[in-house]
Amino acid sequence: MTEQILFRNVMKITEGSLEPFREAVRQAIEFVERNGPQIMVRTFIDEQEMRAVSFQLYRNCEDVLRHWEISDPHIRAVSKHCSVEKFEVYGNPSDEVAAGLSQFLSDGRGQIMNPLAGFTRFEQSHKSA
């Protein structure tokens, strides 16, 4: 088992694809919220610049591989409406995860930042009656 890994994906939204991009992202996030292994997923959008940034936090590299396995149709649906400008990996990706990211790492869009120090704190959600 490996340690937590965080992805930051900066995407350029294709001209004329803002609404289809938004809908594909919403559907993808709804799917992974129900089925995916991520600890956290957040996507932010700058409509004026036609850019979006997605953060995904995983417990370990095994969870990254599981996400890719079950979410491929959703990843492809989002990818139809954007291009990846930068893909940053925070953590120590396994050989399998690094291989899955090789397209970004080999052409200069990807970067791996090794951990130095830190911790993760999770709060319990409280539901009111």
Beta strands, then each sheet from edge to edge (+ up, - down):
strand 1: 5-13
strand 2: 40-46
strand 3: 51-58
strand 4: 82-90
strand 5: 110-113
sheet 1: 2+ 3- 1+ 4- 5-
end
